[in-house]
Amino acid sequence: MVRLRLTLKAPARMATPFAGFDNVFQTRLQEADAFYDEITPALIKATDPDRANLMRQALAGMLWSKQYFYYDVDKWLEEHNVTPWSGAEERHRIRNGEWLPCLLR
């Protein structure tokens, strides 16, 4: 097992950087078990533990990869000094510049 700890202190200044690690890790495992137990349908848990585990893995993957992506098109266009009304030459000097006419239709 690899143990990591994020801290602002230098490792040399910490007498026991992983004190209590096992307890915290066990607590987080119990919290995760309780969470997935609550959202997994009882029928699946009772009839097919493998399906329940598969469901947990799929949900965990979706939660892990959930990201917020904010793309401010107006700001990007302003930073690149391009507008939807710019000429073809100006639009084609930027990546995906050919998209602008399609967006205006």
C-alpha positions as CSV (number, residue, x, y, z in Angstrom):
1,M,0.0,0.0,0.0
2,V,1.2,3.5,-0.9
3,R,0.5,6.1,1.8
4,L,0.5,9.8,0.9
5,R,-0.2,12.8,2.9
6,L,-0.7,16.4,1.6
7,T,0.7,18.9,4.0
8,L,2.5,22.2,4.0
9,K,5.1,21.0,6.6
10,A,8.4,19.5,5.5
11,P,8.6,15.7,6.2
12,A,11.6,16.3,8.5
13,R,9.5,18.5,10.8
14,M,6.8,15.9,11.3
15,A,7.6,13.3,13.9
16,T,5.0,10.8,12.8
17,P,3.4,11.9,9.5
18,F,1.2,8.8,9.3
19,A,-0.1,8.6,12.8
20,G,-3.7,7.6,12.7
21,F,-3.6,6.8,9.0
22,D,-5.1,3.4,9.3
23,N,-8.0,4.7,11.5
24,V,-8.8,7.4,9.0
25,F,-8.6,5.1,6.1
26,Q,-10.9,2.5,7.8
27,T,-13.4,5.3,8.6
28,R,-13.4,6.4,4.9
29,L,-14.0,2.9,3.8
30,Q,-16.9,2.5,6.1
31,E,-18.4,5.8,4.9
32,A,-18.1,4.6,1.3
33,D,-19.7,1.3,2.1
34,A,-22.6,3.0,3.8
35,F,-23.0,5.4,0.9
36,Y,-23.1,2.7,-1.8
37,D,-25.2,0.4,0.4
38,E,-27.9,3.2,0.7
39,I,-28.1,3.9,-3.1
40,T,-27.9,0.3,-4.3
41,P,-31.4,-1.2,-4.8
42,A,-32.2,-3.9,-2.2
43,L,-33.2,-6.4,-4.9
44,I,-29.8,-6.2,-6.5
45,K,-28.0,-6.5,-3.1
46,A,-30.1,-9.5,-2.1
47,T,-30.0,-11.5,-5.4
48,D,-26.7,-10.8,-7.0
49,P,-23.8,-9.4,-5.0
50,D,-21.6,-9.3,-8.1
51,R,-24.1,-7.0,-9.8
52,A,-24.2,-4.8,-6.7
53,N,-20.4,-4.6,-6.8
54,L,-20.5,-3.8,-10.5
55,M,-23.0,-1.0,-9.9
56,R,-20.7,0.4,-7.1
57,Q,-17.7,0.4,-9.5
58,A,-19.7,2.1,-12.3
59,L,-21.1,4.7,-9.9
60,A,-17.6,5.3,-8.4
61,G,-16.2,5.8,-11.9
62,M,-18.8,8.3,-12.8
63,L,-18.3,10.2,-9.6
64,W,-14.5,10.1,-9.9
65,S,-14.6,11.5,-13.5
66,K,-17.2,14.1,-12.9
67,Q,-15.8,17.4,-13.9
68,Y,-17.0,20.9,-14.4
69,F,-15.9,22.5,-17.6
70,Y,-16.6,26.1,-18.2
71,Y,-15.8,27.4,-21.6
72,D,-16.4,31.1,-22.0
73,V,-16.6,31.5,-25.8
74,D,-16.9,35.3,-25.8
75,K,-13.8,35.6,-23.7
76,W,-11.9,33.2,-25.9
77,L,-12.9,35.1,-29.0
78,E,-11.9,38.4,-27.4
79,E,-8.5,37.0,-26.4
80,H,-7.9,35.8,-29.9
81,N,-9.1,39.0,-31.4
82,V,-11.7,37.1,-33.5
83,T,-15.4,37.7,-33.9
84,P,-18.1,35.8,-35.8
85,W,-17.9,38.6,-38.4
86,S,-14.2,38.4,-39.0
87,G,-13.1,37.5,-42.5
88,A,-12.2,34.0,-43.5
89,E,-8.5,34.8,-43.4
90,E,-8.6,35.9,-39.8
91,R,-10.8,32.9,-38.7
92,H,-8.5,30.3,-40.4
93,R,-5.4,31.5,-38.6
94,I,-6.9,30.1,-35.3
95,R,-7.6,26.5,-34.5
96,N,-11.1,25.4,-35.4
97,G,-11.8,28.8,-37.0
98,E,-14.0,27.1,-39.6
99,W,-16.5,26.4,-36.8
100,L,-17.7,30.0,-36.5
101,P,-19.8,30.1,-39.7
102,C,-21.5,26.8,-38.6
103,L,-22.4,28.3,-35.2
104,L,-24.1,31.3,-36.8
105,R,-26.5,29.3,-38.9
